[in-house]
């Protein structure tokens, strides 16, 4: 799927759908509380430290991703829309320790912000989670950088959702 970015270019949307064998209320909680997010959000092998969590439209989730023998990386969500139990929309960015937007440490031309929408739906006692991500306010070069690592982002989000699955099963 493609969408038009704020720069007027067509950007390929990252789409991932997973089914979790847990009630929707529990999956929602895992996405919306600091204690839960610390147990599964982020790349495989990182330990997440929540610096700030203000789960409301206009609120921020600021976090540190700690890795063995590697400098920490920081990230942030700026929540734009929350529909209780069914939808979260946020802008995701790499960040500095103070919560300001920062360039991705792996690619200087990666978009500064990525628009994310995650929805939650019931399915026979399980929960369907659908995530969509695309560059926000990006230049043509930033859109190209986003699309160049599309397969890596699918794998990375997939591994993160694997961690959510394991966490929900524990």
N, C-alpha and C positions, 0 to 999 in steps of 0.2 A: 504494500500500500504506500502511496506517496501523498504528501500534503504540501501546500504552499507555505514556505517559511515567511517570516517577517521581512526578509530580504527580497521576497518575490520569486524565489527559486523553488523548484520542486525538490523536496527532500524525501528520501525513503524513510518511512516510519518503522521503528523497531516494534514488532508485535510479538508478545509471548503470552500464551494461555496455558495455565496449569490447573489441575484438579487436586485438591488436598482433602485427605480423608479426616476432616475435622469440621465441626459446625461453623457456620459463617461467623457467629459471634466470637468464637475463639480465634479464628484467622484474622478478623478485624482487630481484635485486641493486640495480636502479635505485630500488626502494622502501626499501631497507634499509641503504644506505651513505651517509655524509655527502657524499662527493665526487660521487656520482651525484645525490643530492637537490638539491645546489646548482645543478645544470644544468637542472632542469626543474620543481621544485615551486614553487607559488605563482602568483599572478595574472600574467597576461600583462603584460610590461613591468617586472616587478620583478627585481632581482638579489637572490638569496638568499645570506645569510651564516649558516652553521651555527655557533652559539655553543656547543652541546653536543649530543652524540649518544651515547646509551647504549641500544642496541637490545637490549632484553631485557624480559620482563614486569616491570613496576614501574620501568622506565627511562624517561628523558625524551629528547625531541628538542626543543631550544630553538633558535629561529631568528629572524633579522631579515630583514624584507622591505624592501629599499631601492628607492625610486622616484625618478625625476628630478623635481626641484623640488617634492617632497612629503616630509613627515616620514616617517621609517621607521615600520613597524608590526612588532610582535613577535608570535610565536605559539609554541605548544608542543603536543607530543603527550605523553600519559602512556600508555605501552604497557601494556595489560592482558593480552593473550594473543597469543602468537606460535606458530604451527605452521609449522615450517620449510618454505618453498617453497609453502605453500598458503593461509595465512590470517594476517592481522594485525588485531587489535582495539585501538583506542586512543580516549582522550578527547582531543579537540582543543579548544583554547582560544586566545583572544587572550591576550597576556602582556605583562608589563613587561620591562624590560631584565634584571632579576634572575631571571626565569622564573616569577614569581607570576602567577596568573590575573588578567586585566584585562577590562574591558568592551570590546565591539567599538567601534571608533572611529566607525562609521557608524550605529549604532542602540543607544541606551542600554538597550533592552529585549530585545536579542538574547540567547539563552541563554548563560550563562557557559561551559557545556561542551556539546559535541556528541559523541555516541557514534558511532564509525565502525567499520565492518567492511569489509575488502577481502579478496576471495578470488581465487585464481589457479588456472586450469585449462588443461590442454593442449587444443589443437584443430588437428589437421593441421599441425603445425609452428609454429603460432601460439599465442598465449596469450590466454585470455579473462580479463579483469579485471572483477570486479563489485564495486561500491562501494555501501554503504548507510550513510546518515547520518540521525540523528534527535536531537532535543534530549535532554539528560540532566539529570535533577533540576530540570527547568524548571517555572516557574510557568505558569499559563494564559496570561498576557500574553506571556511569553517564547515559548511555543509559537506563539501568534498571530504574533509578530514573525518567527519562523523560517519559518512558512508564507507570510507576506506577501512574502518575498523568495525564495520557492522557485524561480521561473523564473530569477532572477538567479544563484542558486547553481548551477542546472543549467548555465547559460552559463559561469559562472566555473570550475566543475570541468571542463566540457568543454574550455575553453581550456587549463587546466592539463594535461589529458590529451593535448591536441594537442601541447603542448610535450614531453611524455613521448614521444609517437610520433616527433616530429622528432629528439629526442635519441637514441632507440633506432636510428633510421635512419642517424644520422651515424657 
